Amino acid sequence: MKVHESIAILQSFDGEASVYVMSQPHYPFEYDVAGVAVREDIADEDEDEGGVPASDLPGSDVFILEGSQLRYGDKGAWQAARRR
């Protein structure tokens, strides 16, 4: 998903609503969001990112960082997901 696609989806929601991350579709958990990071701010040019040299990956990639686990999630979230 691209940043502009995320923005377009999020614009349709209440601007005061909380944002969470839900992970693991088969045994879901909800997490709060610890922050947002950009690859160029964290990547070490010499490091290998899962078999790909960091210098070959876009520095503009954005990461939503998982915070604290809050509670169990709901498997239905993946069927209800709004996508690009």
MOPAC internal coordinates of N, CA, C and O (Angstrom, degrees):
PM7 1SCF
backbone

  N    0.0000 0     0.00 0     0.00 0    0    0    0
  C    1.4509 1     0.00 0     0.00 0    1    0    0
  C    1.5292 1   108.11 1     0.00 0    2    1    0
  O    1.2310 1   120.83 1   -40.80 1    3    2    1
  N    1.2961 1   116.01 1   139.20 1    3    2    1
  C    1.4648 1   122.46 1   179.36 1    5    3    2
  C    1.5338 1   110.36 1   -92.07 1    6    5    3
  O    1.2310 1   120.46 1   -21.51 1    7    6    5
  N    1.3190 1   116.73 1   158.49 1    7    6    5
  C    1.4612 1   121.48 1  -179.84 1    9    7    6
  C    1.5299 1   110.34 1   -56.48 1   10    9    7
  O    1.2310 1   119.79 1   134.00 1   11   10    9
  N    1.3329 1   118.01 1   -46.00 1   11   10    9
  C    1.4763 1   119.82 1  -177.96 1   13   11   10
  C    1.5237 1   111.00 1   -64.03 1   14   13   11
  O    1.2310 1   119.55 1   148.38 1   15   14   13
  N    1.3308 1   118.46 1   -31.62 1   15   14   13
  C    1.4684 1   121.17 1   177.45 1   17   15   14
  C    1.5337 1   110.30 1   -69.85 1   18   17   15
  O    1.2310 1   120.64 1   139.13 1   19   18   17
  N    1.3264 1   116.38 1   -40.87 1   19   18   17
  C    1.4673 1   120.61 1   177.55 1   21   19   18
  C    1.5181 1   110.42 1   -62.75 1   22   21   19
  O    1.2310 1   120.59 1   135.76 1   23   22   21
  N    1.3198 1   116.48 1   -44.24 1   23   22   21
  C    1.4672 1   120.97 1   179.75 1   25   23   22
  C    1.5191 1   110.51 1   -61.22 1   26   25   23
  O    1.2310 1   120.20 1   135.48 1   27   26   25
  N    1.3278 1   117.22 1   -44.52 1   27   26   25
  C    1.4648 1   120.97 1  -179.50 1   29   27   26
  C    1.5360 1   111.15 1   -60.24 1   30   29   27
  O    1.2310 1   120.36 1   138.79 1   31   30   29
  N    1.3199 1   116.91 1   -41.21 1   31   30   29
  C    1.4599 1   120.19 1   178.85 1   33   31   30
  C    1.5291 1   110.33 1   -69.08 1   34   33   31
  O    1.2310 1   120.33 1   132.41 1   35   34   33
  N    1.3314 1   116.98 1   -47.59 1   35   34   33
  C    1.4659 1   120.71 1  -175.50 1   37   35   34
  C    1.5269 1   112.72 1   -67.16 1   38   37   35
  O    1.2310 1   119.57 1   153.87 1   39   38   37
  N    1.3337 1   118.43 1   -26.13 1   39   38   37
  C    1.4712 1   121.48 1  -179.73 1   41   39   38
  C    1.5241 1   112.23 1   -62.64 1   42   41   39
  O    1.2310 1   120.39 1   156.90 1   43   42   41
  N    1.3369 1   116.87 1   -23.10 1   43   42   41
  C    1.4642 1   119.66 1  -177.81 1   45   43   42
  C    1.5272 1   112.76 1   -81.66 1   46   45   43
  O    1.2310 1   119.90 1   176.60 1   47   46   45
  N    1.3286 1   117.80 1    -3.40 1   47   46   45
  C    1.4583 1   121.93 1  -178.27 1   49   47   46
  C    1.5298 1   111.64 1  -105.60 1   50   49   47
  O    1.2310 1   121.55 1   -13.92 1   51   50   49
  N    1.3107 1   114.64 1   166.08 1   51   50   49
  C    1.4611 1   122.49 1   176.83 1   53   51   50
  C    1.5276 1   108.94 1   -59.80 1   54   53   51
  O    1.2310 1   120.03 1   -57.76 1   55   54   53
  N    1.3087 1   117.55 1   122.24 1   55   54   53
  C    1.4552 1   122.57 1  -179.22 1   57   55   54
  C    1.5163 1   114.00 1   -62.76 1   58   57   55
  O    1.2310 1   119.70 1   163.16 1   59   58   57
  N    1.3161 1   118.18 1   -16.84 1   59   58   57
  C    1.4632 1   122.82 1   178.87 1   61   59   58
  C    1.5282 1   112.28 1   -96.55 1   62   61   59
  O    1.2310 1   119.80 1   178.44 1   63   62   61
  N    1.3421 1   117.99 1    -1.56 1   63   62   61
  C    1.4735 1   121.39 1   179.70 1   65   63   62
  C    1.5249 1   110.28 1   -70.47 1   66   65   63
  O    1.2310 1   120.60 1   -32.71 1   67   66   65
  N    1.3283 1   116.46 1   147.29 1   67   66   65
  C    1.4626 1   121.51 1   177.11 1   69   67   66
  C    1.5282 1   110.08 1   -76.32 1   70   69   67
  O    1.2310 1   120.95 1   -28.73 1   71   70   69
  N    1.3309 1   115.79 1   151.27 1   71   70   69
  C    1.4620 1   122.31 1   177.22 1   73   71   70
  C    1.5190 1   108.03 1  -112.07 1   74   73   71
  O    1.2310 1   120.43 1   -46.08 1   75   74   73
  N    1.3377 1   116.77 1   133.92 1   75   74   73
  C    1.4567 1   123.11 1   178.89 1   77   75   74
  C    1.5178 1   108.61 1  -128.85 1   78   77   75
  O    1.2310 1   120.74 1   -12.82 1   79   78   77
  N    1.3173 1   116.19 1   167.18 1   79   78   77
  C    1.4585 1   122.74 1   172.57 1   81   79   78
  C    1.5189 1   106.15 1  -114.33 1   82   81   79
  O    1.2310 1   120.21 1   -48.70 1   83   82   81
  N    1.3402 1   117.20 1   131.30 1   83   82   81
  C    1.4510 1   120.99 1   173.68 1   85   83   82
  C    1.5183 1   106.98 1  -112.05 1   86   85   83
  O    1.2310 1   120.44 1   -48.46 1   87   86   85
  N    1.3208 1   116.77 1   131.54 1   87   86   85
  C    1.4626 1   120.48 1  -177.76 1   89   87   86
  C    1.5233 1   110.72 1  -124.63 1   90   89   87
  O    1.2310 1   121.03 1   -12.36 1   91   90   89
  N    1.3306 1   115.64 1   167.64 1   91   90   89
  C    1.4616 1   124.78 1   175.16 1   93   91   90
  C    1.5252 1   112.96 1    59.87 1   94   93   91
  O    1.2310 1   119.38 1   -95.42 1   95   94   93
  N    1.3096 1   118.79 1    84.58 1   95   94   93
  C    1.4613 1   121.48 1  -177.25 1   97   95   94
  C    1.5349 1   115.19 1   -56.29 1   98   97   95
  O    1.2310 1   120.00 1   150.96 1   99   98   97
  N    1.3362 1   117.61 1   -29.04 1   99   98   97
  C    1.4641 1   119.10 1  -177.11 1  101   99   98
  C    1.5294 1   112.95 1   -87.00 1  102  101   99
  O    1.2310 1   120.09 1   160.97 1  103  102  101
  N    1.3272 1   117.43 1   -19.03 1  103  102  101
  C    1.4626 1   122.66 1   176.99 1  105  103  102
  C    1.5258 1   106.55 1  -149.50 1  106  105  103
  O    1.2310 1   120.75 1  -107.42 1  107  106  105
  N    1.3418 1   116.16 1    72.58 1  107  106  105
  C    1.4642 1   120.63 1  -168.03 1  109  107  106
  C    1.5313 1   115.42 1   -71.28 1  110  109  107
  O    1.2310 1   122.09 1   -33.44 1  111  110  109
  N    1.3230 1   113.60 1   146.56 1  111  110  109
  C    1.4563 1   123.00 1   172.86 1  113  111  110
  C    1.5302 1   108.56 1  -131.83 1  114  113  111
  O    1.2310 1   121.03 1   -29.80 1  115  114  113
  N    1.3269 1   115.63 1   150.20 1  115  114  113
  C    1.4629 1   121.68 1   174.60 1  117  115  114
  C    1.5206 1   109.00 1  -102.46 1  118  117  115
  O    1.2310 1   121.21 1   -40.62 1  119  118  117
  N    1.3292 1   115.29 1   139.38 1  119  118  117
  C    1.4579 1   122.90 1   178.45 1  121  119  118
  C    1.5163 1   109.14 1  -129.30 1  122  121  119
  O    1.2310 1   120.41 1   -31.06 1  123  122  121
  N    1.3304 1   116.83 1   148.94 1  123  122  121
  C    1.4523 1   118.08 1   169.78 1  125  123  122
  C    1.5295 1   107.29 1   -79.43 1  126  125  123
  O    1.2310 1   120.44 1    -8.53 1  127  126  125
  N    1.3112 1   116.77 1   171.47 1  127  126  125
  C    1.4655 1   121.96 1  -177.89 1  129  127  126
  C    1.5289 1   108.16 1   -99.08 1  130  129  127
  O    1.2310 1   121.09 1   -56.90 1  131  130  129
  N    1.3426 1   115.51 1   123.10 1  131  130  129
  C    1.4661 1   120.72 1  -179.41 1  133  131  130
  C    1.5231 1   111.84 1   -80.47 1  134  133  131
  O    1.2310 1   120.34 1   155.71 1  135  134  133
  N    1.3281 1   116.96 1   -24.29 1  135  134  133
  C    1.4602 1   120.72 1  -179.44 1  137  135  134
  C    1.5149 1   111.17 1   159.39 1  138  137  135
  O    1.2310 1   121.41 1    10.80 1  139  138  137
  N    1.3071 1   114.91 1  -169.20 1  139  138  137
  C    1.4604 1   123.07 1  -179.94 1  141  139  138
  C    1.5210 1   107.60 1  -131.15 1  142  141  139
  O    1.2310 1   120.38 1   -42.03 1  143  142  141
  N    1.3219 1   116.88 1   137.97 1  143  142  141
  C    1.4638 1   121.86 1   179.77 1  145  143  142
  C    1.5271 1   109.44 1  -132.49 1  146  145  143
  O    1.2310 1   120.99 1   -23.70 1  147  146  145
  N    1.3269 1   115.71 1   156.30 1  147  146  145
  C    1.4646 1   122.97 1   177.60 1  149  147  146
  C    1.5319 1   107.47 1  -116.98 1  150  149  147
  O    1.2310 1   120.69 1   -43.85 1  151  150  149
  N    1.3401 1   116.28 1   136.15 1  151  150  149
  C    1.4622 1   120.70 1  -175.45 1  153  151  150
  C    1.5241 1   112.76 1   -51.97 1  154  153  151
  O    1.2310 1   119.59 1   138.29 1  155  154  153
  N    1.3369 1   118.39 1   -41.71 1  155  154  153
  C    1.4615 1   120.29 1  -176.68 1  157  155  154
  C    1.5238 1   112.41 1   -61.81 1  158  157  155
  O    1.2310 1   120.42 1   157.30 1  159  158  157
  N    1.3373 1   116.79 1   -22.70 1  159  158  157
  C    1.4585 1   120.21 1   179.11 1  161  159  158
  C    1.5279 1   112.98 1   -85.44 1  162  161  159
  O    1.2310 1   120.16 1   164.98 1  163  162  161
  N    1.3312 1   117.29 1   -15.02 1  163  162  161
  C    1.4657 1   119.88 1  -175.08 1  165  163  162
  C    1.5145 1   114.03 1  -121.20 1  166  165  163
  O    1.2310 1   119.45 1   158.78 1  167  166  165
  N    1.3229 1   118.65 1   -21.22 1  167  166  165
  C    1.4655 1   121.46 1  -172.98 1  169  167  166
  C    1.5234 1   112.00 1   -75.26 1  170  169  167
  O    1.2310 1   121.23 1   -44.47 1  171  170  169
  N    1.3061 1   115.26 1   135.53 1  171  170  169
  C    1.4622 1   122.98 1   172.18 1  173  171  170
  C    1.5308 1   105.45 1   -94.60 1  174  173  171
  O    1.2310 1   120.05 1   -60.46 1  175  174  173
  N    1.3101 1   117.51 1   119.54 1  175  174  173
  C    1.4712 1   121.91 1  -175.50 1  177  175  174
  C    1.5227 1   113.41 1   -54.30 1  178  177  175
  O    1.2310 1   119.78 1   153.19 1  179  178  177
  N    1.3241 1   118.03 1   -26.81 1  179  178  177
  C    1.4601 1   120.96 1  -177.48 1  181  179  178
  C    1.5229 1   112.72 1   -88.19 1  182  181  179
  O    1.2310 1   119.83 1   166.99 1  183  182  181
  N    1.3261 1   117.93 1   -13.01 1  183  182  181
  C    1.4618 1   120.68 1  -175.75 1  185  183  182
  C    1.5091 1   111.85 1   -79.62 1  186  185  183
  O    1.2310 1   121.77 1   -27.82 1  187  186  185
  N    1.3191 1   114.21 1   152.18 1  187  186  185
  C    1.4587 1   122.93 1   177.19 1  189  187  186
  C    1.5255 1   107.26 1   -99.03 1  190  189  187
  O    1.2310 1   120.11 1   -56.09 1  191  190  189
  N    1.3264 1   117.40 1   123.91 1  191  190  189
  C    1.4627 1   122.52 1  -179.76 1  193  191  190
  C    1.5172 1   109.50 1   -99.35 1  194  193  191
  O    1.2310 1   120.10 1   -95.78 1  195  194  193
  N    1.3226 1   117.41 1    84.22 1  195  194  193
  C    1.4590 1   120.61 1   178.78 1  197  195  194
  C    1.5151 1   112.54 1    62.95 1  198  197  195
  O    1.2310 1   119.85 1  -139.29 1  199  198  197
  N    1.3191 1   117.90 1    40.71 1  199  198  197
  C    1.4536 1   121.37 1   179.02 1  201  199  198
  C    1.5131 1   114.62 1    94.47 1  202  201  199
  O    1.2310 1   120.00 1   174.75 1  203  202  201
  N    1.3281 1   117.60 1    -5.25 1  203  202  201
  C    1.4612 1   122.13 1   179.64 1  205  203  202
  C    1.5223 1   108.08 1  -116.64 1  206  205  203
  O    1.2310 1   119.80 1   -54.58 1  207  206  205
  N    1.3221 1   117.99 1   125.42 1  207  206  205
  C    1.4739 1   118.95 1   176.54 1  209  207  206
  C    1.5335 1   110.03 1   -58.26 1  210  209  207
  O    1.2310 1   120.56 1   -43.66 1  211  210  209
  N    1.3199 1   116.53 1   136.34 1  211  210  209
  C    1.4645 1   121.09 1  -178.60 1  213  211  210
  C    1.5195 1   111.67 1   -54.14 1  214  213  211
  O    1.2310 1   120.09 1   146.95 1  215  214  213
  N    1.3222 1   117.44 1   -33.05 1  215  214  213
  C    1.4660 1   120.58 1  -179.00 1  217  215  214
  C    1.5304 1   112.27 1   -67.87 1  218  217  215
  O    1.2310 1   119.68 1   163.34 1  219  218  217
  N    1.3389 1   118.21 1   -16.66 1  219  218  217
  C    1.4638 1   122.04 1   178.23 1  221  219  218
  C    1.5231 1   112.96 1   -89.30 1  222  221  219
  O    1.2310 1   119.92 1   174.29 1  223  222  221
  N    1.3267 1   117.75 1    -5.71 1  223  222  221
  C    1.4577 1   121.84 1  -178.51 1  225  223  222
  C    1.5278 1   109.49 1  -100.48 1  226  225  223
  O    1.2310 1   120.08 1   -34.41 1  227  226  225
  N    1.3504 1   117.45 1   145.59 1  227  226  225
  C    1.4615 1   120.17 1  -179.03 1  229  227  226
  C    1.5222 1   112.35 1   -62.11 1  230  229  227
  O    1.2310 1   120.30 1   -54.35 1  231  230  229
  N    1.3102 1   117.03 1   125.65 1  231  230  229
  C    1.4587 1   121.70 1   177.81 1  233  231  230
  C    1.5112 1   112.55 1   -66.27 1  234  233  231
  O    1.2310 1   120.21 1   161.41 1  235  234  233
  N    1.3380 1   117.21 1   -18.59 1  235  234  233
  C    1.4615 1   121.09 1  -177.96 1  237  235  234
  C    1.5292 1   113.54 1   -85.84 1  238  237  235
  O    1.2310 1   119.76 1   178.35 1  239  238  237
  N    1.3525 1   118.07 1    -1.65 1  239  238  237
  C    1.4660 1   120.32 1   177.82 1  241  239  238
  C    1.5212 1   109.91 1   -56.38 1  242  241  239
  O    1.2310 1   120.57 1   -42.56 1  243  242  241
  N    1.3326 1   116.51 1   137.44 1  243  242  241
  C    1.4660 1   123.34 1  -177.54 1  245  243  242
  C    1.5276 1   108.90 1  -110.44 1  246  245  243
  O    1.2310 1   120.90 1   -42.89 1  247  246  245
  N    1.3296 1   115.89 1   137.11 1  247  246  245
  C    1.4556 1   122.08 1   178.59 1  249  247  246
  C    1.5240 1   109.84 1  -118.73 1  250  249  247
  O    1.2310 1   120.53 1   -49.10 1  251  250  249
  N    1.3316 1   116.59 1   130.90 1  251  250  249
  C    1.4585 1   122.37 1   170.22 1  253  251  250
  C    1.5249 1   105.06 1   -93.95 1  254  253  251
  O    1.2310 1   120.50 1   -60.13 1  255  254  253
  N    1.3122 1   116.65 1   119.87 1  255  254  253
  C    1.4523 1   121.15 1  -171.41 1  257  255  254
  C    1.5262 1   112.92 1   -91.87 1  258  257  255
  O    1.2310 1   121.50 1   -51.06 1  259  258  257
  N    1.3208 1   114.74 1   128.94 1  259  258  257
  C    1.4533 1   122.39 1   178.09 1  261  259  258
  C    1.5234 1   110.02 1   -65.50 1  262  261  259
  O    1.2310 1   121.27 1   -48.56 1  263  262  261
  N    1.3203 1   115.18 1   131.44 1  263  262  261
  C    1.4546 1   120.58 1   177.15 1  265  263  262
  C    1.5219 1   110.70 1  -100.51 1  266  265  263
  O    1.2310 1   120.46 1    46.32 1  267  266  265
  N    1.3075 1   116.72 1  -133.68 1  267  266  265
  C    1.4635 1   122.52 1  -177.61 1  269  267  266
  C    1.5226 1   111.32 1   -81.30 1  270  269  267
  O    1.2310 1   121.17 1   -39.04 1  271  270  269
  N    1.3300 1   115.36 1   140.96 1  271  270  269
  C    1.4605 1   119.83 1   174.03 1  273  271  270
  C    1.5196 1   108.10 1   -70.08 1  274  273  271
  O    1.2310 1   120.59 1   -51.07 1  275  274  273
  N    1.3322 1   116.48 1   128.93 1  275  274  273
  C    1.4543 1   120.86 1  -175.21 1  277  275  274
  C    1.5188 1   113.61 1  -104.29 1  278  277  275
  O    1.2310 1   120.59 1   137.58 1  279  278  277
  N    1.3466 1   116.48 1   -42.42 1  279  278  277
  C    1.4682 1   120.72 1  -174.32 1  281  279  278
  C    1.5242 1   109.31 1  -171.28 1  282  281  279
  O    1.2310 1   121.23 1    -6.49 1  283  282  281
  N    1.3269 1   115.25 1   173.51 1  283  282  281
  C    1.4576 1   119.75 1   173.79 1  285  283  282
  C    1.5192 1   108.54 1   -67.99 1  286  285  283
  O    1.2310 1   120.88 1   -31.13 1  287  286  285
  N    1.3292 1   115.93 1   148.87 1  287  286  285
  C    1.4564 1   121.35 1   178.07 1  289  287  286
  C    1.5105 1   111.25 1   -99.16 1  290  289  287
  O    1.2310 1   120.72 1    14.79 1  291  290  289
  N    1.3150 1   116.22 1  -165.21 1  291  290  289
  C    1.4621 1   122.91 1  -178.66 1  293  291  290
  C    1.5228 1   108.99 1  -127.63 1  294  293  291
  O    1.2310 1   120.32 1   -54.16 1  295  294  293
  N    1.3304 1   117.00 1   125.84 1  295  294  293
  C    1.4713 1   121.80 1  -179.46 1  297  295  294
  C    1.5268 1   111.89 1   -58.78 1  298  297  295
  O    1.2310 1   120.28 1   154.59 1  299  298  297
  N    1.3228 1   117.07 1   -25.41 1  299  298  297
  C    1.4641 1   121.17 1  -179.23 1  301  299  298
  C    1.5131 1   113.86 1   -65.48 1  302  301  299
  O    1.2310 1   119.80 1   164.82 1  303  302  301
  N    1.3280 1   117.99 1   -15.18 1  303  302  301
  C    1.4656 1   120.66 1  -179.07 1  305  303  302
  C    1.5297 1   111.53 1   -60.00 1  306  305  303
  O    1.2310 1   119.54 1   145.08 1  307  306  305
  N    1.3061 1   118.48 1   -34.92 1  307  306  305
  C    1.4672 1   121.06 1  -177.43 1  309  307  306
  C    1.5295 1   110.98 1   -71.25 1  310  309  307
  O    1.2310 1   119.84 1   149.11 1  311  310  309
  N    1.3269 1   117.90 1   -30.89 1  311  310  309
  C    1.4708 1   120.53 1   175.84 1  313  311  310
  C    1.5334 1   111.32 1   -77.53 1  314  313  311
  O    1.2310 1   120.57 1   151.22 1  315  314  313
  N    1.3091 1   116.51 1   -28.78 1  315  314  313
  C    1.4705 1   121.10 1  -177.70 1  317  315  314
  C    1.5326 1   113.08 1   -89.64 1  318  317  315
  O    1.2310 1   120.33 1   177.12 1  319  318  317
  N    1.3153 1   116.97 1    -2.88 1  319  318  317
  C    1.4682 1   121.43 1  -174.24 1  321  319  318
  C    1.5190 1   112.35 1   -59.83 1  322  321  319
  O    1.2310 1   120.87 1   -44.77 1  323  322  321
  N    1.3112 1   115.94 1   135.23 1  323  322  321
  C    1.4606 1   122.09 1   170.79 1  325  323  322
  C    1.5053 1   106.42 1   -89.08 1  326  325  323
  O    1.2310 1   120.56 1   -53.93 1  327  326  325
  N    1.2999 1   116.53 1   126.07 1  327  326  325
  C    1.4634 1   121.03 1  -175.88 1  329  327  326
  C    1.5122 1   110.46 1  -120.90 1  330  329  327
  O    1.2310 1   121.60 1   -12.03 1  331  330  329
  N    1.3006 1   114.53 1   167.97 1  331  330  329
  C    1.4538 1   122.08 1   179.92 1  333  331  330
  C    1.4830 1   113.45 1   -52.72 1  334  333  331
  O    1.2310 1   120.10 1   180.00 1  335  334  333

